[in-house]
């Protein structure tokens, strides 16, 4: 079922926003429309960068709509709350009727609304929903994803946690076109980052999406003029590694394991069990 936000309660003044809210958003019919999809706080970091870039004097695009996960029950009070991205968008003054929260990205009503916006490009950052072909066929410039790994390494839902689990010394963030196969599209650009062996997964995730935001803004001109599709490098599937979601069983610590393994598991910052 398609939902749009009509209003938000006072909970939308969350302190987890990436920056102090800026003046309300304004729209221009002369700029190219972009649709942004995301859900957690790291997505709000990317949205912040896009909105700031869209308001610069020489900007050629605008964020025409936002797509995020539906409100869900959170915290001990089990209140129904919007996603962190939706909260931040409202704080920035983004029109609530242009924030879409479909249960699935393939819903007919949602896709009809998306087509009506005629987006040139879609950007995803930790959206958390599978995008079907009928979605991917809508924006003529395609859909571009920010993925927190050096693709084709760590394709999947938990690239940061799996990288820390493996004890790697270097990771990064990739900007890639979205295809139907998981995280397998051509890579437009990437940024490498050395890993501090004391860093925890949430901090590394935030850092990678911060760097990914800068990478995205830097590459947007080439994406919009079409040259990004020409220069994008196909991934070598033979070098791909998978990063599936962390399971409940993996949260157990067993002290007959080596110290390095236990250290890396703690770095994942799971809800660990002894």
N, C-alpha and C positions, 0 to 999 in steps of 0.2 A: 504493500500500500504506500502510495506517495504522500509524504507530509511536507509541509513548509512551516517555518517558524512564523507565528503571528506576533508573539511577544515572548519575553523571558522574565523570570522573577529576579529578585535582587541577588540571587546566586551567581548571576553573570558578572559580578565584580570580582571574579576569582583573582587571587594574587599570583597565579601561575602564568599569567600572560607574559609574552616575551618582552614587552616594552610598555611604556605609558601610552594609553590610547591617543590617537591623533584626531584631528577634526573629521567630521562626517565625510563619507565618500560621495563624490559627485561623478556623474556619467556623461560621456560625450559620444555622440553618434558618429564621429569621425575616426575614432580609434578602433583597432581590431579587437573583437571580443575573445576573451580567454576564460575558460571555466576551470576552477581549481577544486580538486578532490583530496580530502584528508580527514583525519579524525582526532588524533591525540595532540598533546601540547607541542610536540616537535613539528607537527603540521602547521600549527599557528605561527611558528618561527618562519616557515616558508611563506605563508600568507602575508605576514608582516613585510617581508622583503618584496613580494610582488606588489602589494598595495603602495609601498613607498616608491618603488620604481615607476609605477603607473601614474603617479602624480607629479613626476618630474616634468619640466617644461618641454623636453624633447621626446616624451614618451609616445610610443606608437600603438600601445595596447591598453586595455582596461580589463579588470576582473569583472566579467559580466554576471557570474553566478558562482555559488559555492555548493559543493555536494559533500555530505558527511554522514556518519552513521546516525541512526535514529536515537532519540533520548533513551537512556537506560537507567535502571535502578543502581545507585551507588552508595557507598558509605554505610555506616551503621543504621542511619535513619531510613535507609532504603528509599530515599527520595528519587523521583524520576528527574534526571538532570540531562541537559544537552551535552554533546561532546565538547571537549576543550576547544576545538576549532570553532564550533558554533558560538560558544561563549565569547571567544575573542573577536570573532567577526562582528557580533552585535556591539561589543565595546568600541570597536573601530567605527561604528556607525554604518555598517553595511546593511542594506535593505533586507529586512527579515523575510520578505516575500521572494527573495532571490537566494535563499538558503534552502536547499532541497535535502531531504533525509529519507530516501527510498530504502525499503528493506533490502531490495536487490537492485543492482544497477541495470537489470534487464527488464524492469517493469515498463509496460507499454505507455502508461501515463507519464512516467518520468522521462522516457525517451522522446515522447512527443513534446514535452516542455523543453528538453534540451535542443531538439531540432529547431524549435521556434526561436531560440536565442542565436542560432546560426554561428556557433563558436568556430573560430579559425583553428583553435588549438585547445587541448585539454592537458592539464598538468596534474599528476598525482604524487602524493607524498604520504605514505603510511595510511592510505584510505581504508584498507581492510575489507574490501569487497571485490569479488571477481568481476572483471569487465568483459562482457560478451562481445562477440563480433559486431552485433548490431549497434553497440555503443561505439566501438572503435572505428566503425565506418562513418561516423557523423562528422568529426572535425577534419577538414581537408588536409591540414598540416600534421594530423596524427595526434597521438597521446604520448606524452613524455613523462617518465617516472624518475624520481630521485630515490636511489637505492643505496643504503649504507653499507656497501662493500665494494671491492674492486672486481666487478663482474668480469668473467663468469664465475668467480669464486663466491661461495655462500649465497646461492640463489634460494629464496624462500622466506619464511616468516620471522626467523630469528638469526639474522646474519651477524649482529653484534654479539649476542650471547654465545653463538657457536665459535666466533673468532676468538673470544676470550677463553672459552673452554679449551680450544686448541693451543692456547698460549702463543699465538702469532705475534710477531714484533711489529708488523705493519698491516694496516688496513686502509680504508679510504671510502670514498663515496663516488657513485657513478650516475651519470645522466644518460638514460637510454630510452629509445622508443619502445612503446609497449606493444607486444604481440600476444597471441593467444597462449603460447607456451610460457610457463612461469619464468619471469625475469630473464628472458632469452633474446630480447630485441637488440638491434645494433646500438653500440655505445657511442654517444656523441662526444662525451668528454668525461674525464675522471680526475680525482684529486687524491693523492696518497697522503697518509698520515701515520706517523710512528705512534706506537701504543706504549704509554706509560704502564709498567706492570702493576701499578697500584690503582689504576683507574677502574671504576665500577661501570657496569653496563649502562645505567641511565645517563651518566655523565658523558660517556663515549658516544651514545646515541645522540644526545643533544648537540655535542660538538660536531658530529658528522652531518647532521641536518643543517647546522649553522653554516658549515663549509659548503654544503650542497646548495643552500640558498644563494650564496655568492656565485657559485658555479652556474646555476640556472640563470640568474640575472645577466651574467656575462655572456652566456650563450644564446639568450633569447633573440637577439638580432639575426643570428644565423639560422635559428629555427624558423623565424617568421619569413625570412627571404628565401627559404628552401635549401640553402647551401648546407645546412646540418645533415640533411638526408643524404647528400652526396658524400660528405666526409665521414659520416658515421661508420664505425668499424663493426663488421659482423663478429659475433662472439664465437670462440672456438669451443664447441660443445664438448670436445674431448678433455678439456681442462676444467669443466664445470664441477663444482662441488655443491652439495645441498645443505640447507640450513633449516630443517624442520622446526616447528614449534617445540619448546621445551616441555617435556611431559612431567606429570606429577611425580612419577617414580624417580626422575632425575634430581629431585630436590633433596634426596636423602644423602647424608654424608656418612661414608664408611671409613673408619680410621685405619683400616688395613690397606688403604690406597696410599700412593706416594704423595708426599707433601705438595709437590707441584700441581698434581691433579686437584687436590683439595683447595689450594690457593686459587686456581683458575675457576673452580666451581663457585667459590665465594665471590669472585669478581663478576660472575654473572648476576649477582644480587638476586638470587631466587629466594623464595620463602623456604629456607633450608630447614631440614629436619635431621635430628641426630639419632 
